[in-house]
């Protein structure tokens, strides 16, 4: 017989292509209600699109107040270390837009899907970075609570068994422009909402540039301080938040790298003031702690902001304090070559009595393991 005609009517009682999504839901998403091959995004697979589903991870906590809208465990099962990069050769970071972030900072009134525009972002690509092409004016500060592009992910803060460090790298902050007003970009950590967080950012600082830190608890801003750092100019700036869970404090730090057109020169890791107390509940482990990116152009023209990576590691693993012994290669040798690529380390060749000198090994600092890769070629 003749197959039934699909009218494509905007009707929630119809599912004319039989794909499980009603016609109205598909039309809201711009997908074809007459095609089983064209379906809307549906993270939890419940046949209600993310756009119209008030709880996208099906964890019983509505998206308006869930800071990890795609993580049903809200970060509590994510143990340290955590590292997110966007290089094409690195593993797919997953989550939202394959960004490695499981949600956005909440304000209790706005759905996370309206807080960013994928067309205004570059995630990965040949450059292997995360870029907001035009940072808008939304800001979490104080009573504003209209932050956009506040991408974040959760983790268990007690999994470090001691102090831990969140770190990100900002590439060429304010490159090719003069910073103005409240423009800033950087790193945040907190409960995941726009009233409870700390942040350290590369900041316009009245047009001269600087590194700014502030704390916000219950919507009240405090502990604000800024170091003058001329911007633009640096090739990149590394930003750090070191957390001592036992003391319930955070120490903001930064380092500045310049001169990369010839030889990169990285300055010292500099404390931005003294440690700042945070609510003990943030780091108790009863809830996931959020870390992510944050940026605003409030009161000034929009600008581009680029992050190279974001990570949270046990203290000593990010270069902020001391040395530690890691896994051995199991193959002693000397006069070998050593290189870093994509966040992993490669050990090649060398003089050895106990193994093939062509041996080529790769070290993954996240798992603290060595593995063999293709041996070196011979002439």
Secondary structure by P-SEA (a helix, b strand, c coil): ccccccccccccccccccccccaaaaaaaccccccccccccccccccccccccccccccccccccccccccccccccccccbbbbbccccccccccccccccccccccccccccccccccccccccccbbbcccccccccccccccccccccccccccccccbbbbbcccccccccccccccccccccccccccccccccccccccccbbbbbbccccccccbbbbbbbbcccccbbbbbbbbcccccbbbbccccccccccbbbbccccccccccccccccccccbbbbbbbbcccccccbbbbbbcccccccccccccbbbbbccccccccccccccccccbbbbcccccccccccbbbbbbccccccccccccccc
